[in-house]
Amino acid sequence: MTIKSIFKIVMGVLLGVELHAQVYKTPMLEVKPISANIYVHRSFLFTRVWGNVPWNGMIYIQEGEAIVFDTPVNDSASVALFK
């Protein structure tokens, strides 16, 4: 993996850059690919002050196995992500 691709992944996760089409969306969870086997997942934490605040994480999938970096904001969104 090159420095450029690592930078692209990190910036996609941190800034929520939408590089490709969405593959999954519900009111509590969105999943979007940022490369062939890397996805950004975004869940939402509701606060009285700021409303729905996005919470980003990353999923790396290779050879039928996945690594999830930073789980979604609550149990319901985590269950939806792992299904």
Backbone as ProteinMPNN parsed JSONL, in Angstrom:
{"seq_chain_A": "MTIKSIFKIVMGVLLGVELHAQVYKTPMLEVKPISANIYVHRSFLFTRVWGNVPWNGMIYIQEGEAIVFDTPVNDSASVALFK", "coords_chain_A": {"N_chain_A": [[0.846, -1.166, 0.0], [0.596, 2.188, -0.859], [1.834, 5.447, 0.187], [0.195, 7.432, -0.82], [-2.281, 6.087, -1.222], [-2.876, 5.385, 1.417], [-3.144, 7.937, 2.538], [-5.397, 8.806, 1.109], [-7.359, 7.072, 2.103], [-7.381, 7.727, 4.867], [-8.12, 10.457, 4.767], [-10.619, 10.196, 3.571], [-12.053, 8.88, 5.597], [-11.803, 10.675, 7.794], [-12.83, 13.125, 6.814], [-15.149, 12.426, 5.597], [-15.336, 12.102, 2.841], [-16.983, 11.699, -0.174], [-16.414, 9.411, -2.375], [-17.322, 7.367, -3.988], [-20.274, 5.507, -5.033], [-23.006, 4.977, -2.752], [-23.474, 2.033, -0.783], [-25.117, 1.055, 1.159], [-27.806, 2.218, 3.104], [-29.524, 3.512, 5.816], [-31.695, 5.241, 8.138], [-30.063, 5.267, 10.414], [-27.516, 4.349, 9.675], [-24.914, 4.476, 7.255], [-23.08, 3.161, 4.499], [-20.247, 3.42, 2.503], [-18.149, 2.8, -0.298], [-14.616, 3.461, -0.52], [-12.489, 2.555, -1.813], [-11.449, -0.41, -3.63], [-11.664, -2.485, -1.65], [-12.166, -1.171, 0.734], [-14.19, 0.555, 2.984], [-16.193, 3.291, 4.175], [-18.006, 3.67, 7.105], [-20.831, 5.3, 8.427], [-22.477, 6.443, 11.194], [-25.031, 7.962, 13.264], [-25.142, 10.23, 15.931], [-27.5, 11.503, 18.046], [-27.807, 14.704, 19.357], [-28.954, 17.182, 21.679], [-28.051, 19.749, 21.305], [-26.649, 19.915, 18.771], [-28.095, 18.328, 17.027], [-28.3, 15.577, 14.723], [-25.23, 14.094, 14.727], [-22.591, 13.136, 12.682], [-20.755, 10.036, 12.786], [-17.889, 8.539, 12.028], [-16.343, 5.56, 10.696], [-14.224, 2.82, 9.619], [-14.045, 0.095, 7.292], [-12.252, -2.729, 6.383], [-11.966, -5.101, 3.923], [-10.945, -8.314, 2.973], [-10.364, -11.278, 1.252], [-12.714, -12.563, 2.208], [-12.816, -11.839, 4.898], [-13.251, -9.334, 7.437], [-12.111, -6.249, 8.813], [-12.982, -3.999, 11.256], [-12.677, -0.653, 11.905], [-13.225, 1.402, 14.498], [-16.258, 1.209, 15.774], [-19.814, 1.655, 15.025], [-21.948, 4.297, 16.414], [-23.875, 3.351, 18.254], [-25.472, 0.4, 19.721], [-27.554, -0.595, 18.047], [-26.918, 0.389, 15.455], [-24.457, -0.868, 15.191], [-25.194, -3.595, 15.138], [-26.646, -3.584, 12.734], [-24.549, -3.008, 10.96], [-22.905, -5.296, 11.136], [-24.482, -7.303, 10.071]], "CA_chain_A": [[0.0, 0.0, 0.0], [1.419, 3.381, -0.987], [1.51, 6.592, 1.042], [-0.934, 8.124, -1.451], [-3.524, 5.369, -0.947], [-3.142, 5.521, 2.855], [-3.644, 9.301, 2.717], [-6.752, 8.84, 0.555], [-8.218, 6.359, 3.049], [-7.495, 8.52, 6.095], [-8.9, 11.658, 4.481], [-12.0, 9.777, 3.352], [-12.667, 8.588, 6.891], [-11.855, 11.871, 8.628], [-13.625, 14.196, 6.241], [-16.383, 11.902, 5.03], [-15.3, 12.355, 1.406], [-17.813, 10.759, -0.919], [-15.681, 9.119, -3.593], [-18.036, 6.369, -4.78], [-21.697, 5.361, -4.719], [-23.38, 4.38, -1.484], [-23.908, 0.645, -0.923], [-26.107, 0.742, 2.19], [-28.24, 3.42, 3.793], [-30.726, 3.561, 6.64], [-31.607, 6.484, 8.919], [-29.028, 5.216, 11.449], [-26.228, 3.863, 9.199], [-24.573, 4.555, 5.831], [-21.809, 2.526, 4.154], [-19.81, 3.846, 1.168], [-16.792, 2.367, -0.635], [-13.647, 4.49, -0.905], [-11.599, 1.851, -2.739], [-11.963, -1.744, -3.968], [-12.029, -3.284, -0.483], [-12.215, -0.318, 1.92], [-15.457, 1.254, 3.085], [-16.452, 4.179, 5.303], [-19.35, 3.559, 7.661], [-21.206, 6.517, 9.153], [-23.7, 6.389, 11.992], [-25.391, 9.303, 13.723], [-25.424, 10.421, 17.349], [-28.378, 12.651, 18.205], [-27.566, 15.564, 20.522], [-29.925, 18.279, 21.75], [-27.422, 20.995, 20.849], [-26.263, 19.91, 17.359], [-28.901, 17.42, 16.221], [-27.598, 14.346, 14.34], [-23.802, 14.301, 14.502], [-22.047, 11.935, 12.025], [-19.723, 9.285, 13.478], [-17.284, 7.759, 10.951], [-15.446, 4.443, 10.931], [-13.734, 2.231, 8.379], [-14.095, -1.36, 7.17], [-11.319, -3.273, 5.394], [-12.398, -6.468, 3.602], [-10.053, -9.051, 2.08], [-10.477, -12.743, 1.297], [-13.862, -12.98, 3.006], [-12.726, -11.397, 6.287], [-13.351, -7.881, 7.572], [-11.609, -5.571, 10.005], [-13.749, -2.778, 11.464], [-11.992, 0.357, 12.698], [-14.195, 2.267, 15.155], [-17.623, 0.729, 15.574], [-20.825, 2.717, 14.993], [-22.216, 5.058, 17.63], [-24.711, 2.638, 19.228], [-25.623, -1.038, 19.481], [-28.443, -0.839, 16.897], [-26.155, 0.61, 14.23], [-23.428, -1.921, 15.132], [-25.866, -4.825, 14.693], [-26.938, -3.402, 11.302], [-23.293, -3.072, 10.214], [-22.361, -6.651, 11.117], [-25.379, -8.243, 9.384]], "C_chain_A": [[0.902, 1.242, 0.0], [0.976, 4.475, -0.007], [0.279, 7.316, 0.498], [-2.252, 7.42, -1.133], [-3.879, 5.424, 0.539], [-3.721, 6.906, 3.149], [-5.092, 9.413, 2.246], [-7.746, 8.186, 1.524], [-8.458, 7.203, 4.294], [-8.346, 9.768, 5.857], [-10.367, 11.315, 4.228], [-12.726, 9.519, 4.647], [-12.837, 9.863, 7.712], [-12.81, 12.931, 8.102], [-14.939, 13.725, 5.645], [-16.463, 12.149, 3.533], [-16.092, 11.275, 0.687], [-17.165, 10.509, -2.269], [-16.433, 8.174, -4.523], [-19.49, 6.304, -4.334], [-21.894, 4.674, -3.371], [-23.827, 2.945, -1.706], [-24.971, 0.258, 0.097], [-26.502, 2.036, 2.878], [-29.537, 3.181, 4.536], [-30.644, 4.883, 7.407], [-30.474, 6.465, 9.959], [-27.641, 4.822, 10.942], [-26.096, 4.01, 7.686], [-23.23, 3.853, 5.629], [-21.477, 2.903, 2.713], [-18.406, 3.32, 0.905], [-15.901, 3.569, -0.931], [-12.527, 3.886, -1.744], [-12.173, 0.452, -2.934], [-12.398, -2.559, -2.75], [-12.003, -2.488, 0.824], [-13.48, 0.531, 1.858], [-15.446, 2.197, 4.282], [-17.852, 3.872, 5.793], [-19.602, 4.807, 8.503], [-22.517, 6.255, 9.879], [-23.916, 7.773, 12.585], [-25.753, 9.303, 15.196], [-26.298, 11.663, 17.481], [-28.015, 13.394, 19.481], [-28.591, 16.691, 20.505], [-29.347, 19.568, 21.182], [-27.205, 21.008, 19.343], [-27.113, 19.003, 16.475], [-28.145, 16.135, 15.926], [-26.151, 14.652, 13.973], [-23.244, 13.028, 13.855], [-20.857, 11.362, 12.788], [-19.123, 8.34, 12.448], [-16.406, 6.627, 11.464], [-15.057, 3.849, 9.593], [-13.833, 0.708, 8.457], [-13.115, -1.761, 6.071], [-11.708, -4.73, 5.171], [-11.407, -7.091, 2.631], [-10.217, -10.543, 2.33], [-11.561, -13.211, 2.262], [-13.818, -12.601, 4.471], [-12.733, -9.881, 6.34], [-12.725, -7.42, 8.877], [-12.378, -4.261, 10.095], [-12.952, -1.867, 12.391], [-13.043, 1.329, 13.209], [-15.618, 1.835, 14.823], [-18.606, 1.896, 15.536], [-21.166, 3.242, 16.39], [-23.065, 4.311, 18.669], [-24.863, 1.17, 18.827], [-26.483, -1.346, 18.256], [-27.706, -0.679, 15.576], [-25.046, -0.435, 14.074], [-24.016, -3.233, 14.644], [-26.15, -4.732, 13.196], [-25.666, -3.529, 10.473], [-22.799, -4.513, 10.079], [-23.278, -7.681, 10.47], [-25.062, -8.332, 7.927]], "O_chain_A": [[1.855, 1.324, 0.774], [-0.121, 4.421, 0.549], [-0.576, 7.761, 1.264], [-3.24, 8.08, -0.809], [-5.057, 5.502, 0.887], [-4.675, 7.033, 3.917], [-5.917, 10.043, 2.908], [-8.845, 8.7, 1.733], [-9.598, 7.375, 4.726], [-9.205, 10.093, 6.676], [-11.257, 12.064, 4.629], [-13.889, 9.894, 4.794], [-13.91, 10.1, 8.267], [-13.523, 13.564, 8.88], [-15.759, 14.544, 5.231], [-17.551, 12.382, 3.006], [-15.89, 10.083, 0.918], [-17.339, 11.292, -3.203], [-16.198, 8.186, -5.731], [-19.886, 6.966, -3.375], [-21.054, 3.895, -2.921], [-24.488, 2.653, -2.703], [-25.654, -0.752, -0.074], [-25.646, 2.86, 3.201], [-30.521, 2.71, 3.966], [-29.628, 5.574, 7.334], [-29.977, 7.522, 10.346], [-26.67, 4.941, 11.689], [-27.025, 3.716, 6.933], [-22.346, 3.938, 6.482], [-22.299, 2.735, 1.813], [-17.552, 3.384, 1.789], [-16.345, 4.561, -1.509], [-11.713, 4.61, -2.317], [-13.269, 0.16, -2.454], [-13.408, -3.26, -2.815], [-11.836, -3.065, 1.899], [-13.799, 1.136, 0.835], [-14.775, 1.937, 5.281], [-18.79, 3.818, 4.998], [-18.712, 5.301, 9.195], [-23.525, 5.896, 9.272], [-23.075, 8.658, 12.426], [-26.558, 8.493, 15.655], [-25.894, 12.754, 17.078], [-27.925, 12.798, 20.554], [-29.044, 17.108, 19.438], [-30.083, 20.389, 20.635], [-27.533, 21.997, 18.686], [-26.863, 18.922, 15.273], [-27.417, 15.644, 16.788], [-25.886, 15.384, 13.019], [-23.402, 11.943, 14.415], [-20.056, 12.101, 13.362], [-19.804, 7.405, 12.026], [-15.804, 6.727, 12.532], [-15.506, 4.318, 8.547], [-13.721, 0.114, 9.529], [-13.14, -1.209, 4.971], [-11.773, -5.509, 6.122], [-11.065, -6.5, 1.607], [-10.21, -11.004, 3.472], [-11.351, -14.143, 3.038], [-14.701, -13.001, 5.228], [-12.281, -9.216, 5.408], [-12.796, -8.101, 9.901], [-12.426, -3.497, 9.131], [-12.599, -2.247, 13.507], [-13.686, 2.013, 12.413], [-16.111, 2.071, 13.72], [-18.275, 3.001, 15.965], [-20.727, 2.697, 17.402], [-22.976, 4.618, 19.858], [-24.442, 0.756, 17.747], [-26.169, -2.268, 17.502], [-27.849, -1.508, 14.677], [-24.731, -0.843, 12.956], [-23.405, -3.916, 13.822], [-25.921, -5.695, 12.464], [-25.702, -4.103, 9.384], [-22.323, -4.904, 9.013], [-22.883, -8.839, 10.331], [-25.718, -9.076, 7.198]]}, "name": "protein", "num_of_chains": 1, "seq": "MTIKSIFKIVMGVLLGVELHAQVYKTPMLEVKPISANIYVHRSFLFTRVWGNVPWNGMIYIQEGEAIVFDTPVNDSASVALFK"}
